[in-house]
Amino acid sequence: MKLAVHLSGNAEIPGTETAFTENVSPRGVRVLSVRHWRANEDLDFVSLPGTFHARARVAYCQPLVGAGYAVGLEFLEQTGSWVVGTPSALGKSPQG
């Protein structure tokens, strides 16, 4: 499931970018970004929706075919929690 997130702290392009997750684990995440991030650069990561915030370190930034980058992030400090859609919010009954 892809989740929207905000990324900020890019040294070359200030401001906040809305990006989408590709893979999520308790220790980090892979996101698809339009910005190039430098390895070992720190950034702010905020989940949308939810209350999850993290200071993260760029583990890698790989160019994608066409445009954009796949960025691997390691969570350094984190607070809050992720919000993922419930079955009723997705238009399904709890029984399936």
N, C-alpha and C positions, 0 to 999 in steps of 0.2 A: 504494500500500500504506500502510495506517495503522499507525503505530508508537506504542507507549506511551512517554510521557516524564513526568518529574517537573518541576514548576515551583515555585519558591519565591522569596520576597522581596517578596510583595505587602504594601504598607504598611498596607492597611486590614484584610486578613484574613491573619493569620500562619499559618504551617504550610506543608506541602507538598501540592500538588495533582497527581493523576495526570490527564494530558490525552492527547490523541491528535493526531498530525500529520495535516495535510491535504495539504500540499506541502512538499517539502524541496529545498533547493539548497545548494551549497557555502558560500554567504554568509548563509543564513538559513532560516527555516521559518515556516509558517503552522500554528497549532495551534487546536484547538477547546477552549475553557476555560469553566468555570462561573463564573470570577471576572472582574470588570472590572479591567483594567489601564490605567494612565495612559500616554499617549504620552510617550516619552523616559525612562520608568521602567526601571531596570536590574533584571534578575532572574537567577536561576540556573536552568540548563536541563540536565537529565541524561537520556540515552537509556536505555530499558529494553527489551531487554537491551543489553549493550555497555558500552564504556568512554568513550563520548563525553560530555564535559562542556563547557559553555560559559557564559560570562557574556554575556548578551544584552540588547539595547535594544529596548523596545517601539516599533515603527514605527507601528502603528495597532491599535486595538481597536474592532471593529464589532459591534454587537448582532445576534444571529441571531433569526430568526422563532421565536417560542416561548420559548426560554430559551438562555442561554449567549452566548458571544462568539467571534468569529473574531479571532485575535491574530497580527499579523505581527511576527516577531522578527528582528533583525539580530544575527548572531554578532559579538561584540567580541573575545573571547579564547576559544580552543577547544583542547581536548586530547582524545586518545583516538580511538576509531573506532566507527562504527555497526556493528551486527550485524543482518543481514537473513537470513531463513530460506533455507536451501539447498533444492534440489529434493527431496532425500531427506527433509528435515524437513517438507516440505509434502506428502509422500505421493506424489511423482512420481519417476520414474526420470530420470537425467541426460539421456537421449535424448528425453524429452518424453513 
